[in-house]
């Protein structure tokens, strides 16, 4: 990549991934300025950091619900994190809502199945990958709690 990294590009990746600026610059350099490749590198790194946080206790969190537009399918999930600060974050709440939507759409039989399913919004990621990336982004352990799906 010739010249200096564009501040707009760095800002775009920061908003998209939540990664630190030095990680973003490094990923852009490694990818030759290709945004998609840089995003993948960042997400892989953030996801690998999640394993290091897995032993930390997650006591804060949110409960989110999703009701399908036909009013006949609904789902609720608990999503835990370490701090109240993260539980109030809009991106964390969106993750909880996406997981409730996933549950309503895919009807997993157990937690293992749920975590291994392809995420409905990004088929190339599993639900587990999505949670691990969020753990890396927020710098906290994130755990799926109880979940339930209703259907008439």
Secondary structure, 3 states (H helix, E strand, C coil): CCCCCCHHHHHHHHHHHCCCHHHHHHHHHHCCCCHHHHHHHHHHHHHHHHHHHCCCCCCEEEEEEEECCCCCEEEEEEEEECCHHHHCCHHHHHHHHHHHHHHHHHCCCCHHHHHHCEECCEEEEEHHHHHHHHHHHHCCCCEEEEEEEEEC
